[in-house]
Each structure stands twice: as structure tokens, then as C-alpha cells.
Amino acid sequence: MSGKPRIVVLDDWENGLRSLVDWTAIGRQADVDIHAGPLAGAGLLAALRNVACVVLMRDRTPMTGELMRQLPGLRHIVFTGTRNRTLDLQAAADLGIQVSHTDWGPSKASTCEMTWALILAAVRRLPSIALTPARAVWRDAGGAPLLPAVLHGERLGLVGLGQIGARVAAAGRALGMDVVAWSPHMTPERAAGHGAQAVDLDTLLSTSRVVSLHLVPADGTRGLLNRERLALMRTDSLLVNTSRAELVDTEALVQALRAGRPGFGAFDVYDTEPLPAAHPLLALPNVLLTPHYGFVSEPVYREFAAGVQRNLLAWLAGQAVPNTLAA
């Protein structure tokens, strides 16, 4: 034991904090361990032994009251971003653990761009036609016809029209799409303000060529797309989710994709992350799956890194920590 406080960084899967934070001054005052892979169970507890401060990358590792009660030396938690759905703030307050966070950076723009990357890659079937050293096939003369669609004139259905949904709507309009929107509190005036038409959810699902989800899960929206609603979708439709997996009944989604309604799925978020190798989505031919990369971008991580460095240095110095959440 060095006598220094121990700081543990969890879930730095992209090695963004390792590379973007200047750890020099922090390392002089604390012992720092950075974990690039997911941890759980006994492995997580071992990694957090004698920890004084934990840095969380988003909500990848749930920081539950049960876990915090097993860490008697934990005094501070820093999480990246401005919201963490799996951090028990009340338990932290009860245990006297200070909690702070970073700012966001351009995460809304990043997620919008990821949404359109998935839409365009899926519609144009880019994974099937991409040329690589292992697959240098210019055309598969003996294969089935591969004639991608054009989105101009098609309908884009947005489930949620907040800051990200509004950006996605603007890009859809630029491509010449007819944009419709639904959310629990949508009004015709709000939709019109973003160049969209407010419709009911069943209409959106049954008429849209592309359906993209942009809601925050809540009591009324968890499992929103269930078996009955998925069955309304067109056989040539594309369902895109860069928001939260809780919006969709995953078991019903797998069955719906097997049945061809929707015809294709492009997903960046999952009930369990990382996605298990045996997950049924990975066995489907009509999906495009990415590893929750919507918010992952250099400018966002630079904001995360700046906030982590600032907060840790303030905490180590016994100063007021920026963005501390009230107990």
C-alpha cells in the first residue's frame, strides 16, 4: 500500500480517458487503475478493493447501493455526461459518498450522425457490398439481386422529436423524405416546428419506410414497441434504435425480424452490453449491429476527459468539486 488514495476508472472501452486525460498530476497524488474491459461480479469487486474514488464511463457499470455498501473506503464518484441511470444517488448520499459529473460535449450531434450512418448503411446495404482484402468481389454474378432503395419521397417516422430527433428530422427533410413524428406529448404545432407532421403511433409504424427511436425510457415508453406494434410495420421497413434498448421488447423484436416485420433492423443499443456472443440478434441476416457508438466521438470524449481531470484534481486538493450533485 502506497498510502495514496486509490482511483479506479471503469469501462474505458475506447481507451479515451486513458489517452485524453493528463494523468501526471493526478498520479502524483493517487494510485490510478484504468480498466478497458467490462467487469462484473467477483472481478468487479476485486478491481474496486480499497478504492477511494470511482470514475464511471456513462452507465456501463451499474453503481448500485449493494455494490457501494461493499466499498467502505469509497468517498467520491465521478461519472461522464450529465445523467447516469444506473447510479443509485440516494444510496450514495446515505453512505456519504460525494458524486460529481462531467459536461457532455456534442453528443446529440454525434448520435444524430450515428443514426444516419446506420440508416444509410442499411438502406444502401453497405456491409454486403463493401470491398475488403478478404472480399474483393466487384459483383456477385450468381447471387440474388441487390438493388438498394432510395429514401427520397419515402416516409421517415420519428418516435421522439427532442434534440436528437429534431436533428434526424432535418437530415431526413434534406434528403427529400416525408417526416412524421409521435411521442407521448406530441402536438401538431411542435411537430410542425421541426418540419414534421404529428401522427398517432400506429400510423407512424404502419406507413414509415424508416422508423427511428429517440425517446428517453419512462414508465409509459418502456417496451413501447411490443409484438403487436412491431407487427404493424411494413415488410420493407427499417427500424433504427440509437436511443435505449428498453424502448423495445427484445424477444418480440427477434421474432418480428424473423417474420419480416420490420424487414430490417439497425441497432446500436442492447439490453445487455457488451452484446453476448450467443445473443439471437447476432444470428439474424437482416440486421446491422454496432457496439453502442452513438455518443462515442473525439470531441465528446475530450469533454469527458477535461471534466474527469478537473474534478479529480479538485477532489484530491480538498477543493469544491465542479458539477457536484446535491445529496
C-alpha positions in Angstrom: 0.0 0.0 0.0 1.4 3.4 -1.0 -0.7 5.4 1.4 -2.2 7.4 -1.6 -5.9 7.3 -2.3 -6.8 4.7 -5.0 -8.8 5.9 -8.1 -10.3 3.3 -10.4 -11.6 4.1 -13.9 -14.2 1.6 -15.1 -15.3 0.8 -18.7 -12.9 2.9 -20.7 -13.6 0.6 -23.6 -12.3 3.0 -26.2 -9.2 4.0 -24.1 -10.4 7.5 -24.4 -9.9 8.6 -20.8 -6.5 6.8 -20.7 -5.3 8.8 -23.7 -7.0 12.1 -23.3 -6.7 12.8 -19.5 -3.3 14.1 -18.4 -2.8 11.7 -15.5 0.6 13.2 -14.5 -0.6 15.5 -11.6 -3.3 13.0 -10.6 -0.8 10.2 -10.5 1.5 12.1 -8.1 -1.3 12.2 -5.6 -3.2 9.0 -6.1 -2.8 5.4 -7.4 -4.8 5.1 -10.6 -6.1 1.9 -12.3 -7.8 2.1 -15.6 -9.9 -0.8 -16.9 -10.6 -1.0 -20.6 -12.8 -4.1 -20.4 -16.2 -4.8 -18.8 -16.1 -6.1 -15.2 -18.8 -7.8 -13.1 -19.3 -9.9 -10.0 -16.1 -11.0 -8.2 -13.9 -9.4 -10.8 -15.5 -6.1 -10.3 -15.2 -6.3 -6.5 -11.6 -7.3 -6.8 -10.9 -4.3 -9.1 -12.5 -1.9 -6.6 -10.8 -3.2 -3.5 -9.7 -0.3 -1.2 -11.0 2.2 -3.7 -11.5 5.8 -2.7 -12.8 7.2 -6.0 -14.5 5.6 -8.9 -14.7 7.1 -12.4 -17.7 5.8 -14.4 -17.9 5.8 -18.2 -21.6 6.6 -18.7 -23.8 4.0 -17.1 -21.9 0.9 -18.4 -21.4 -0.5 -14.9 -24.3 -0.1 -12.5 -23.2 1.5 -9.3 -25.9 0.1 -7.0 -26.4 0.6 -3.3 -25.5 -3.0 -2.7 -22.2 -2.5 -4.5 -21.4 0.8 -2.8 -22.0 -0.8 0.7 -19.2 -3.3 -0.1 -16.8 -0.5 -0.7 -16.2 1.1 2.7 -13.4 3.4 1.6 -15.3 4.9 -1.3 -15.6 8.6 -0.9 -16.2 10.0 -4.4 -17.7 9.0 -7.7 -17.3 10.9 -11.0 -19.4 9.9 -13.9 -19.1 11.1 -17.5 -22.0 13.0 -19.0 -24.8 14.6 -17.1 -27.1 11.7 -16.4 -26.5 8.2 -15.1 -29.5 5.9 -14.9 -27.7 3.1 -13.1 -26.1 5.1 -10.3 -28.1 5.0 -7.0 -27.8 8.6 -6.0 -29.8 8.1 -2.8 -27.6 5.3 -1.6 -24.5 7.3 -2.3 -26.0 10.2 -0.3 -26.9 7.9 2.6 -23.3 6.5 2.6 -21.7 9.9 2.5 -20.3 9.4 -1.0 -19.8 12.6 -3.0 -21.0 12.4 -6.6 -19.9 14.7 -9.5 -20.1 14.6 -13.2 -18.6 16.0 -16.4 -20.2 18.0 -19.2 -21.4 16.4 -22.4 -19.9 17.9 -25.5 -21.6 17.5 -28.8 -23.2 14.1 -28.0 -26.5 15.0 -29.6 -24.8 15.7 -33.0 -22.8 12.6 -32.6 -25.8 10.4 -32.0 -27.7 12.0 -34.9 -24.8 11.3 -37.2 -24.6 7.7 -36.0 -28.3 7.3 -36.6 -27.9 8.4 -40.2 -24.8 6.3 -40.7 -26.9 3.3 -39.7 -29.9 4.3 -41.9 -27.8 4.9 -45.0 -25.6 1.8 -44.5 -28.7 -0.4 -44.0 -30.7 1.1 -46.9 -27.7 1.0 -49.3 -26.7 -2.4 -48.0 -23.1 -1.3 -47.5 -22.0 -4.2 -45.4 -23.0 -6.5 -48.3 -21.1 -4.6 -51.0 -18.1 -3.3 -49.2 -14.8 -4.3 -50.9 -12.2 -5.7 -48.5 -9.0 -7.7 -48.9 -10.9 -10.8 -47.8 -13.9 -10.0 -50.1 -12.7 -8.2 -53.3 -15.9 -9.2 -55.2 -16.9 -6.4 -57.6 -20.3 -8.0 -58.3 -21.7 -11.4 -57.2 -23.0 -12.6 -60.6 -24.6 -15.6 -59.2 -26.2 -14.0 -56.2 -29.7 -12.6 -55.6 -30.5 -9.2 -57.0 -29.0 -6.5 -54.7 -30.8 -3.2 -55.7 -30.9 -0.8 -52.8 -33.7 1.7 -52.2 -33.7 5.5 -52.4 -35.1 7.4 -49.5 -36.2 10.5 -51.5 -40.0 10.6 -51.3 -40.2 7.9 -48.6 -41.6 8.4 -45.1 -39.3 8.9 -42.0 -41.1 8.1 -38.8 -39.6 9.5 -35.6 -40.6 8.2 -32.2 -39.5 11.2 -30.2 -38.6 14.6 -31.5 -36.3 16.1 -28.9 -32.8 17.5 -29.6 -31.6 14.3 -31.4 -34.9 13.6 -33.1 -35.1 17.1 -34.4 -31.6 16.8 -35.9 -32.6 13.5 -37.5 -35.7 15.1 -38.9 -33.7 18.0 -40.5 -31.4 15.5 -42.3 -34.5 13.5 -43.5 -36.1 16.6 -44.9 -32.8 17.4 -46.7 -33.0 14.0 -48.4 -36.5 14.7 -49.5 -38.3 12.5 -47.0 -41.8 13.0 -45.7 -41.2 13.3 -41.9 -43.8 12.2 -39.3 -43.4 12.1 -35.6 -45.0 10.7 -32.4 -44.2 11.0 -28.7 -46.4 10.8 -25.6 -46.8 14.6 -25.5 -46.5 15.4 -29.2 -48.6 18.3 -30.6 -49.2 19.3 -34.2 -47.6 22.6 -33.5 -44.4 21.1 -32.1 -44.1 18.7 -34.9 -44.7 21.4 -37.5 -41.9 23.5 -35.9 -39.5 20.8 -37.0 -41.0 20.3 -40.4 -42.8 17.1 -39.4 -46.4 16.0 -39.2 -47.8 14.7 -35.9 -49.5 11.3 -36.3 -50.5 8.5 -34.0 -48.1 5.7 -33.2 -49.9 3.0 -35.2 -50.0 5.2 -38.3 -46.3 6.0 -37.9 -45.3 2.4 -37.7 -47.6 1.1 -40.5 -46.7 3.8 -43.1 -43.0 4.6 -42.5 -40.2 3.3 -44.6 -37.7 4.2 -41.8 -38.7 4.2 -38.1 -36.1 5.8 -35.7 -36.4 5.8 -31.9 -35.4 8.9 -30.0 -37.2 8.7 -26.6 -35.9 8.6 -23.0 -37.3 5.4 -21.4 -40.1 6.2 -18.9 -43.0 4.3 -17.3 -45.1 4.8 -20.4 -42.4 4.1 -23.0 -40.5 1.0 -21.7 -41.4 -1.9 -24.0 -43.2 0.6 -26.3 -42.6 -1.5 -29.4 -44.1 -4.8 -28.4 -45.2 -7.7 -30.5 -48.5 -6.1 -31.6 -46.9 -2.8 -32.6 -43.9 -4.4 -34.4 -46.4 -6.4 -36.5 -47.8 -3.2 -37.9 -44.5 -2.3 -39.6 -44.0 -2.6 -43.4 -42.2 -5.6 -44.8 -39.7 -3.2 -46.4 -39.3 -1.0 -43.4 -36.1 -0.3 -41.4 -36.2 0.0 -37.6 -33.3 2.0 -36.1 -32.5 2.3 -32.4 -29.7 4.6 -31.2 -31.6 5.6 -28.1 -32.3 2.9 -25.5 -33.0 -0.8 -25.7 -35.7 -0.5 -23.1 -38.0 1.1 -25.7 -38.3 -2.3 -27.5 -39.4 -5.8 -26.3 -36.2 -7.6 -27.4 -37.8 -11.1 -27.5 -40.6 -9.7 -29.6 -38.1 -7.8 -31.8 -36.2 -11.0 -32.6 -39.4 -12.8 -33.6 -40.6 -9.8 -35.6 -37.4 -9.6 -37.6 -37.6 -13.4 -38.3 -41.2 -12.8 -39.6 -40.1 -9.8 -41.7 -41.9 -7.0 -40.0 -39.8 -4.9 -39.9 -37.8 -6.0 -42.9 -34.5 -4.9 -41.4 -33.1 -3.6 -38.1 -30.2 -1.3 -37.4 -29.3 -1.2 -33.7 -26.7 0.5 -31.5 -28.1 -0.3 -28.1 -29.0 -3.5 -26.3 -30.5 -4.8 -23.1 -27.1 -6.3 -22.1 -23.8 -4.6 -23.2 -21.5 -5.8 -24.4 -23.8 -7.9 -26.6 -23.3 -11.5 -25.6 -21.9 -13.7 -28.4 -24.9 -16.1 -28.2 -27.5 -13.3 -28.5 -30.2 -14.2 -31.0 -29.8 -10.8 -32.8 -26.4 -11.9 -34.0 -27.9 -14.9 -35.8 -30.2 -12.8 -37.9 -29.4 -12.0 -41.5 -31.5 -8.8 -41.7 -29.7 -6.7 -39.1 -26.9 -4.2 -38.8 -25.5 -4.1 -35.3 -22.9 -1.6 -33.9 -21.4 -1.6 -30.3 -23.2 1.4 -28.7 -21.2 4.0 -30.6 -23.7 6.8 -30.8 -22.1 9.2 -28.3 -18.6 7.9 -28.9 -16.6 10.6 -30.7 -13.4 12.5 -30.1 -15.0 15.9 -29.1 -17.3 14.2 -26.7 -14.5 12.2 -25.1 -12.4 15.4 -24.9 -15.2 17.0 -22.8 -15.4 13.9 -20.7 -11.6 13.8 -20.1 -11.5 17.5 -19.2 -14.2 17.1 -16.7 -12.7 14.0 -15.1 -9.3 15.6 -14.8 -10.8 18.8 -13.4 -13.0 17.0 -10.8 -10.3 14.6 -9.7 -7.8 17.4 -9.1 -10.3 19.4 -7.2 -11.3 16.4 -5.1 -7.6 15.5 -4.3 -6.9 19.0 -3.3 -9.8 19.1 -0.9 -11.5 21.9 -3.0 -15.1 22.3 -4.1 -15.6 19.8 -6.9 -17.4 21.2 -10.0 -20.8 19.7 -11.0 -21.3 18.0 -7.6 -24.8 16.7 -7.2 -26.7 17.7 -4.1 -27.1 14.9 -1.6 
